[in-house]
Amino acid sequence: MYAFPEMISLGLLENQEWPSEAHKKVAQFIGLGNGRVDSQDKLIEVCQTVIAIPMDKIKIVDIVDCATNYDVPYISLS
C-alpha cells in the first residue's frame, strides 16, 4: 500500500507527466491508502485509468463516476 502523496508518481510511465493537477488529485484519492492497491502494477493501473478521464470531466467526476463511467479499478462502492 502506498501512503505518501509523492508516491502517486510511481503510477506514471517513464517520462510521463500528469495532464493536470486535478488528474493527480483524483489518482491520489483512489490510489493512496487503498488496501486493494498493494503493488506498483495496480497503482499504475489506477493512474493510467485516471489519466484517461477527459480534461473537461476530471474536475466534476466523483468516485461513483470513476468506478462506473471510467472503469477506474480497485474502488469499492459497497
C-alpha positions, 0 to 999 in steps of 0.5 A: 500500500502506498501512503505518501502523496509523492508516491502517486508518481510511481503510477506514471510511465517513464517520462510521463507527466500528469495532464493536470493537477486535478488528474493527480488529485483524483489518482491520489484519492483512489490510489493512496491508502487503498488496501486493494492497491498493494503493488506498483502494477495496480497503482499504475493501473489506477493512474493510467485509468485516471489519466484517461478521464477527459480534461473537461470531466476530471474536475466534476467526476466523483468516485461513483463516476470513476468506478462506473463511467471510467472503469477506474479499478480497485474502488469499492462502492459497497 
